[in-house]
């Protein structure tokens, strides 16, 4: 089963050099253990656009969909056989990036 590990941030989204080293090491461990599907960092929500489809026309509005204290600054998609394994990996991910990590399974 696949899981989304979302990094929840309240900072700039920029990882420190130490955090990036820990994240890169964690990524390498995910790959070598066969859990890796993909991972990426995201720009700050202020650089986002929301596209809606109203009255037959797409409309793009700058800025995030929802303004909140925490936002998703990056993610991992992993593949593992249990929710317990995904949760254990999320704990390691949170330690590596020094941020909260939300775990959600794919449908």
C-alpha positions in Angstrom: 0.0 0.0 0.0 1.2 3.5 -0.7 1.3 6.3 1.9 1.7 10.1 1.6 4.0 11.5 4.3 3.4 15.3 4.2 5.9 17.6 5.9 4.0 20.3 7.9 5.9 23.5 8.2 5.5 26.9 9.9 8.8 28.2 8.8 10.1 29.3 5.4 10.2 25.8 4.0 13.9 26.0 3.6 15.7 23.1 5.3 19.0 23.9 7.0 22.2 22.2 5.8 22.1 19.7 8.7 18.4 18.9 8.0 19.1 18.4 4.3 21.9 16.0 5.1 19.6 14.0 7.4 16.8 14.1 4.8 19.2 12.8 2.1 20.4 10.0 4.4 16.8 9.1 5.1 15.9 9.1 1.4 18.9 6.8 0.7 17.6 4.4 3.4 14.1 4.5 1.9 15.5 3.6 -1.5 17.8 0.8 -0.3 15.0 -0.8 1.8 12.5 -0.6 -1.1 10.1 1.9 0.4 10.9 4.8 -1.9 8.4 5.9 -4.5 9.2 9.6 -4.7 9.8 12.8 -2.6 9.9 16.5 -3.3 10.0 19.8 -1.5 7.4 22.5 -2.3 7.7 26.3 -2.5 5.9 28.5 0.0 2.1 28.6 -0.4 2.3 32.3 -1.3 3.7 31.2 -4.6 0.7 28.9 -5.3 -2.3 29.3 -7.6 -5.7 27.9 -7.2 -7.5 27.0 -10.4 -11.3 26.7 -10.3 -13.8 25.9 -13.0 -16.7 28.2 -12.8 -19.4 28.8 -15.4 -17.5 26.9 -18.0 -14.3 28.9 -17.6 -11.1 28.1 -15.7 -10.1 30.8 -13.3 -6.6 31.0 -11.7 -6.3 32.9 -8.4 -2.8 33.6 -6.9 -2.1 32.4 -3.4 -2.9 29.3 -1.3 -6.3 27.7 -1.2 -6.4 27.9 2.6 -4.3 30.2 4.8 -3.2 28.4 7.9 -0.4 28.4 10.4 1.0 25.1 9.0 1.3 24.3 5.4 2.8 21.4 3.4 6.4 22.2 2.5 7.3 18.8 1.1 6.3 15.1 0.9 7.4 11.5 0.5 5.3 8.8 -1.2 6.3 5.5 0.2 5.2 1.9 -0.4 5.0 -0.5 2.6 2.8 -3.4 3.7 1.3 -1.9 6.9 0.1 1.3 8.5 2.5 0.5 11.4 5.5 0.5 9.1 4.3 3.8 7.5 4.0 5.3 10.9 7.4 4.1 11.9 8.9 5.6 8.8 7.0 8.9 9.3 8.6 9.2 12.8 12.0 8.8 11.2 11.0 11.4 8.5 9.9 13.9 11.2 13.2 13.5 13.0 15.2 13.9 9.7 13.4 17.1 8.6 12.8 18.4 12.1 9.1 19.1 11.3 5.7 17.5 11.9 4.8 14.8 9.3 1.2 13.7 8.5 0.6 10.1 7.3 -2.2 9.3 4.9 -2.9 6.2 2.9 -3.8 6.3 -0.7 -7.3 5.0 -1.7 
